């Protein structure tokens, strides 16, 4: 069994059951980046660099969806029609808000 320590914002909602609606707990993105996050973070393990905390929502959000210019600035997809296509693809791949797919157990501190 693999154990990993992740640091979760103290106000983050608890992880929902697998298949339940996403509530922005951030656990999935703190454990490992999704395919889009791998491109942004340039790694396959550990917290995604694009994960951001929203004080207004008291939940985590994908920075690529809420502030794309912050994460795409200086990259080839930051301008023109490629940006729109890339963001549409990213929304589909990330599937944020579609349902919890983090199939692992979370121990309380």
Backbone as ProteinMPNN parsed JSONL, in Angstrom:
{"seq_chain_A": "XXXXXXXXXXXXXXXXXXXXXXXXXXXXXXXXXXXXXXXXXXXXXXXXXXXXXXXXXXXXXXXXXXXXXXXXXXXXXXXXXXXXXXXXXXXXXXXXXXXXXXXXXXXXX", "coords_chain_A": {"N_chain_A": [[0.842, -1.175, 0.0], [0.601, 2.198, -0.871], [1.584, 5.21, 0.64], [0.963, 8.66, 0.901], [1.664, 11.953, 1.767], [-0.31, 14.781, 1.797], [-0.917, 18.274, 1.704], [-3.625, 19.953, 2.763], [-5.864, 22.656, 2.404], [-7.125, 24.16, 5.352], [-9.832, 24.888, 5.351], [-10.968, 23.46, 3.346], [-13.492, 21.482, 1.789], [-14.603, 18.181, 2.858], [-13.405, 15.182, 1.237], [-15.527, 13.892, -1.242], [-17.512, 10.892, -1.753], [-16.508, 8.407, -4.16], [-17.711, 9.048, -7.374], [-19.662, 10.764, -6.472], [-20.894, 14.174, -6.683], [-18.416, 16.602, -7.571], [-16.83, 18.603, -5.144], [-14.856, 20.435, -4.869], [-12.778, 19.749, -3.154], [-10.111, 19.229, -3.683], [-8.4, 17.096, -3.326], [-7.806, 15.142, -5.308], [-6.236, 16.567, -7.195], [-4.163, 17.376, -5.584], [-2.861, 15.057, -5.047], [-2.018, 14.004, -7.543], [-1.342, 15.389, -10.786], [-3.83, 15.908, -13.349], [-4.075, 14.824, -16.839], [-3.858, 17.293, -18.262], [-2.852, 18.953, -16.284], [-0.391, 17.722, -15.974], [0.977, 18.611, -18.197], [1.159, 21.352, -17.643], [2.384, 21.386, -15.092], [4.628, 19.909, -15.58], [5.228, 17.376, -14.616], [4.463, 14.059, -13.331], [3.663, 13.234, -10.846], [2.664, 14.231, -7.531], [1.45, 17.42, -6.275], [-0.629, 19.384, -8.425], [0.467, 22.169, -10.284], [-1.367, 23.999, -11.204], [-3.495, 24.065, -9.496], [-5.592, 26.006, -7.529], [-6.54, 27.877, -4.649], [-9.734, 29.043, -3.74], [-10.881, 31.679, -2.009], [-13.395, 32.836, -1.999], [-15.139, 30.738, -2.729], [-14.453, 28.882, -0.865], [-13.056, 26.569, -1.559], [-11.08, 24.411, -3.682], [-9.988, 25.192, -6.995], [-9.508, 24.691, -10.518], [-6.872, 26.324, -11.863], [-6.422, 26.668, -14.569], [-8.937, 26.879, -15.61], [-10.189, 28.97, -14.202], [-8.409, 31.122, -14.277], [-6.926, 31.309, -16.832], [-4.955, 32.801, -18.248], [-2.908, 33.248, -16.438], [-1.638, 30.785, -16.243], [-1.082, 30.077, -18.829], [0.435, 32.032, -19.959], [3.092, 33.055, -21.98], [3.379, 30.585, -23.133], [3.028, 28.519, -26.084], [0.315, 28.194, -26.592], [-0.977, 30.441, -25.757], [-2.026, 32.455, -27.324], [-4.306, 33.517, -29.884], [-6.404, 31.369, -32.003], [-5.577, 28.834, -31.225], [-5.428, 28.921, -28.457], [-8.127, 29.041, -27.587], [-9.068, 26.543, -28.541], [-7.357, 24.82, -27.132], [-8.102, 25.383, -24.466], [-10.768, 24.532, -24.52], [-10.403, 21.798, -24.974], [-8.975, 21.249, -22.609], [-10.93, 21.748, -20.599], [-12.639, 19.631, -21.102], [-10.996, 17.346, -20.659], [-10.156, 17.723, -17.997], [-12.579, 17.642, -16.625], [-13.704, 18.844, -14.38], [-15.937, 19.188, -11.712], [-17.609, 17.183, -12.551], [-17.833, 14.813, -11.167], [-16.58, 12.857, -8.48], [-13.542, 11.241, -8.949], [-11.474, 10.289, -7.534], [-10.163, 7.627, -6.39], [-9.237, 6.59, -3.722], [-8.211, 6.205, -0.303], [-8.565, 8.568, 2.337], [-6.825, 9.612, 5.059], [-7.529, 11.142, 8.159], [-5.911, 13.946, 9.77]], "CA_chain_A": [[0.0, 0.0, 0.0], [1.368, 3.429, -1.009], [1.123, 6.329, 1.465], [1.451, 9.955, 0.452], [1.185, 13.054, 2.598], [-0.678, 15.981, 1.049], [-1.296, 19.384, 2.578], [-4.938, 20.434, 2.329], [-6.31, 23.896, 3.046], [-7.97, 23.789, 6.497], [-11.247, 25.144, 5.085], [-11.415, 22.648, 2.207], [-14.532, 20.504, 2.126], [-14.111, 16.798, 2.88], [-13.483, 14.463, -0.039], [-16.775, 13.14, -1.412], [-17.399, 9.496, -2.194], [-16.278, 8.24, -5.598], [-18.929, 9.164, -8.163], [-20.478, 11.867, -5.967], [-20.512, 15.436, -7.326], [-17.186, 17.267, -7.137], [-17.107, 19.722, -4.243], [-13.688, 21.299, -4.803], [-11.911, 19.376, -2.025], [-8.75, 19.334, -4.183], [-7.58, 15.926, -3.013], [-7.326, 14.491, -6.532], [-5.173, 17.381, -7.8], [-3.041, 17.443, -4.653], [-2.162, 13.771, -5.123], [-1.337, 13.945, -8.835], [-2.003, 16.213, -11.797], [-4.543, 15.259, -14.451], [-3.243, 14.94, -18.043], [-3.599, 18.701, -18.574], [-1.966, 19.422, -15.224], [0.949, 17.201, -16.236], [1.609, 19.517, -19.165], [1.439, 22.613, -16.968], [3.297, 21.147, -13.979], [5.788, 19.193, -16.107], [5.508, 16.188, -13.802], [3.36, 13.106, -13.267], [3.337, 12.935, -9.453], [2.644, 15.385, -6.645], [0.38, 18.404, -6.488], [-0.683, 20.111, -9.694], [0.8, 23.59, -10.171], [-2.509, 24.825, -11.603], [-4.533, 24.031, -8.474], [-5.642, 27.259, -6.772], [-7.548, 27.974, -3.592], [-10.68, 30.15, -3.894], [-11.442, 32.133, -0.735], [-14.831, 33.084, -2.203], [-15.869, 29.468, -2.767], [-13.913, 27.994, 0.173], [-12.806, 25.314, -2.266], [-10.052, 24.454, -4.713], [-10.421, 25.313, -8.383], [-8.453, 24.531, -11.512], [-6.439, 27.623, -12.341], [-6.556, 26.741, -16.03], [-10.309, 27.241, -15.94], [-10.595, 30.231, -13.584], [-7.438, 32.167, -14.602], [-6.052, 30.654, -17.818], [-3.81, 33.614, -18.662], [-1.844, 33.067, -15.441], [-0.942, 29.521, -16.468], [-0.733, 29.908, -20.235], [1.282, 33.138, -20.399], [4.411, 32.664, -22.461], [3.362, 29.29, -23.813], [2.572, 28.617, -27.467], [-1.132, 28.189, -26.705], [-1.523, 31.605, -25.074], [-2.595, 33.427, -28.245], [-5.034, 33.113, -31.069], [-7.389, 30.288, -31.967], [-5.05, 27.673, -30.506], [-5.769, 29.091, -27.039], [-9.531, 28.637, -27.405], [-9.156, 25.098, -28.74], [-6.662, 24.16, -26.034], [-8.925, 25.514, -23.263], [-11.936, 23.655, -24.666], [-9.892, 20.446, -24.734], [-8.627, 21.152, -21.189], [-12.174, 21.609, -19.825], [-13.154, 18.27, -21.308], [-10.101, 16.381, -20.032], [-10.173, 17.934, -16.549], [-13.905, 17.198, -16.169], [-13.965, 19.388, -13.047], [-17.35, 19.321, -11.387], [-18.378, 16.088, -13.131], [-17.98, 13.712, -10.219], [-15.312, 12.473, -7.867], [-12.904, 10.039, -9.496], [-10.32, 10.019, -6.678], [-10.443, 6.325, -5.798], [-8.279, 6.242, -2.696], [-8.67, 6.558, 1.039], [-7.937, 9.74, 2.926], [-6.752, 9.576, 6.521], [-7.603, 12.443, 8.816], [-4.68, 14.22, 10.513]], "C_chain_A": [[0.889, 1.241, 0.0], [0.756, 4.519, -0.132], [1.754, 7.606, 0.935], [0.854, 11.019, 1.357], [0.887, 14.239, 1.683], [-1.121, 17.04, 2.052], [-2.547, 20.034, 2.004], [-5.281, 21.703, 3.09], [-7.268, 23.537, 4.184], [-9.467, 24.017, 6.274], [-11.8, 24.316, 3.928], [-12.507, 21.685, 2.65], [-13.96, 19.097, 2.143], [-14.279, 16.131, 1.515], [-14.813, 13.719, -0.128], [-16.5, 11.692, -1.798], [-17.162, 9.456, -3.702], [-17.621, 8.251, -6.325], [-19.847, 10.282, -7.707], [-20.033, 13.161, -6.656], [-19.236, 16.024, -6.722], [-17.561, 18.448, -6.246], [-15.905, 20.643, -4.081], [-12.757, 20.99, -3.646], [-10.435, 19.449, -2.412], [-7.889, 18.112, -3.995], [-7.002, 15.302, -4.286], [-6.141, 15.248, -7.136], [-3.975, 17.558, -6.884], [-2.221, 16.153, -4.672], [-1.374, 13.666, -6.424], [-2.078, 14.808, -9.843], [-2.758, 15.353, -12.815], [-3.668, 15.383, -15.706], [-2.916, 16.387, -18.431], [-2.635, 19.278, -17.545], [-0.543, 18.917, -15.395], [1.691, 18.097, -17.221], [2.021, 20.827, -18.493], [2.509, 22.427, -15.896], [4.621, 20.514, -14.409], [6.228, 18.048, -15.195], [4.259, 15.322, -13.738], [2.913, 12.798, -11.844], [3.393, 14.214, -8.628], [1.561, 16.367, -7.04], [0.512, 19.111, -7.828], [-0.382, 21.591, -9.448], [-0.381, 24.498, -10.484], [-3.631, 24.825, -10.565], [-4.463, 25.316, -7.646], [-6.763, 27.204, -5.739], [-8.417, 29.195, -3.862], [-11.252, 30.501, -2.527], [-12.955, 32.327, -0.851], [-15.65, 31.802, -2.131], [-15.499, 28.545, -1.6], [-13.686, 26.596, -0.403], [-11.65, 25.518, -3.244], [-10.702, 24.56, -6.083], [-9.226, 25.064, -9.286], [-8.113, 25.911, -12.059], [-6.528, 27.772, -13.847], [-7.953, 27.16, -16.449], [-10.702, 28.598, -15.372], [-9.65, 31.383, -13.908], [-6.44, 31.639, -15.632], [-4.833, 31.48, -18.202], [-2.631, 33.471, -17.709], [-1.003, 31.827, -15.745], [-0.517, 29.307, -17.911], [0.2, 30.994, -20.753], [2.656, 32.623, -20.805], [4.466, 31.317, -23.136], [2.771, 29.472, -25.207], [1.068, 28.721, -27.577], [-1.776, 29.429, -26.083], [-2.193, 32.604, -26.017], [-3.403, 32.751, -29.35], [-5.989, 31.956, -30.882], [-6.879, 29.042, -31.257], [-5.414, 27.733, -29.029], [-7.19, 28.611, -26.766], [-9.7, 27.126, -27.546], [-8.513, 24.342, -27.581], [-7.49, 24.22, -24.76], [-10.177, 24.643, -23.344], [-11.539, 22.197, -24.42], [-9.598, 20.252, -23.244], [-9.876, 20.973, -20.332], [-12.729, 20.194, -19.935], [-12.304, 17.234, -20.571], [-10.139, 16.495, -18.508], [-11.471, 17.41, -15.953], [-14.199, 17.659, -14.739], [-15.467, 19.572, -12.852], [-18.203, 18.167, -11.889], [-18.628, 14.941, -12.168], [-16.626, 13.281, -9.721], [-14.78, 11.179, -8.494], [-11.644, 9.677, -8.703], [-10.6, 8.759, -5.864], [-9.337, 5.897, -4.841], [-8.791, 6.738, -1.35], [-7.876, 7.752, 1.564], [-7.991, 9.605, 4.439], [-6.856, 10.995, 7.064], [-6.328, 12.67, 9.605], [-4.804, 13.851, 11.974]], "O_chain_A": [[1.831, 1.325, 0.788], [-0.457, 4.727, -0.158], [2.929, 7.629, 0.569], [-0.336, 10.98, 1.672], [1.736, 14.649, 0.891], [-1.639, 16.718, 3.121], [-2.53, 20.591, 0.906], [-5.015, 21.807, 4.287], [-8.141, 22.689, 4.0], [-10.287, 23.395, 6.949], [-12.97, 24.455, 3.568], [-12.454, 21.138, 3.752], [-12.937, 18.84, 1.509], [-15.176, 16.474, 0.746], [-15.187, 12.999, 0.797], [-15.371, 11.332, -2.13], [-17.568, 10.364, -4.427], [-18.554, 7.548, -5.934], [-20.72, 10.712, -8.462], [-18.912, 13.236, -7.16], [-19.014, 15.949, -5.514], [-18.488, 19.199, -6.55], [-15.929, 21.543, -3.241], [-12.02, 21.867, -3.196], [-9.59, 19.705, -1.554], [-6.75, 18.088, -4.459], [-5.818, 14.968, -4.322], [-5.155, 14.634, -7.542], [-2.879, 17.861, -7.355], [-1.032, 16.16, -4.352], [-0.203, 13.286, -6.416], [-3.299, 14.946, -9.769], [-2.37, 14.22, -13.1], [-2.605, 16.0, -15.636], [-1.806, 16.667, -18.883], [-1.708, 20.007, -17.897], [0.409, 19.596, -15.01], [2.895, 18.312, -17.087], [3.108, 21.346, -18.748], [3.44, 23.227, -15.805], [5.613, 20.579, -13.683], [7.418, 17.784, -15.023], [3.153, 15.77, -14.043], [1.878, 12.16, -11.655], [4.088, 15.165, -8.987], [0.845, 16.164, -8.02], [1.614, 19.396, -8.298], [-0.914, 22.192, -8.514], [-0.391, 25.656, -10.067], [-4.627, 25.526, -10.746], [-3.405, 25.67, -7.127], [-7.793, 26.562, -5.945], [-7.899, 30.266, -4.179], [-12.014, 29.725, -1.949], [-13.701, 32.023, 0.079], [-16.73, 31.782, -1.541], [-16.165, 27.534, -1.378], [-14.071, 25.588, 0.189], [-11.293, 26.646, -3.584], [-11.815, 24.082, -6.301], [-8.076, 25.208, -8.87], [-8.962, 26.583, -12.646], [-6.693, 28.883, -14.352], [-8.136, 27.733, -17.523], [-11.479, 29.317, -16.001], [-10.065, 32.538, -13.818], [-5.248, 31.533, -15.345], [-3.77, 30.914, -18.458], [-1.479, 33.564, -18.13], [0.209, 31.827, -15.526], [0.32, 28.448, -18.19], [0.705, 30.889, -21.87], [3.295, 31.864, -20.077], [5.51, 30.94, -23.666], [2.095, 30.465, -25.475], [0.567, 29.279, -28.553], [-2.993, 29.464, -25.9], [-2.87, 33.519, -25.549], [-3.197, 31.585, -29.687], [-6.345, 31.599, -29.759], [-7.679, 28.266, -30.735], [-5.681, 26.699, -28.416], [-7.425, 27.861, -25.819], [-10.403, 26.503, -26.75], [-9.055, 23.345, -27.105], [-7.582, 23.227, -24.039], [-10.6, 24.076, -22.337], [-12.252, 21.457, -23.741], [-9.931, 19.211, -22.678], [-9.887, 20.136, -19.43], [-13.231, 19.638, -18.958], [-12.847, 16.338, -19.926], [-10.154, 15.482, -17.808], [-11.46, 16.797, -14.885], [-14.863, 16.953, -13.979], [-16.166, 20.058, -13.741], [-19.415, 18.169, -11.673], [-19.569, 14.173, -12.362], [-15.637, 13.334, -10.452], [-15.477, 10.167, -8.556], [-10.842, 8.857, -9.149], [-11.195, 8.818, -4.788], [-8.593, 4.956, -5.118], [-9.687, 7.579, -1.278], [-6.691, 7.918, 1.275], [-9.067, 9.497, 5.026], [-6.32, 11.933, 6.475], [-5.712, 11.71, 10.069], [-3.853, 14.022, 12.737]]}, "name": "protein", "num_of_chains": 1, "seq": "XXXXXXXXXXXXXXXXXXXXXXXXXXXXXXXXXXXXXXXXXXXXXXXXXXXXXXXXXXXXXXXXXXXXXXXXXXXXXXXXXXXXXXXXXXXXXXXXXXXXXXXXXXXXX"}
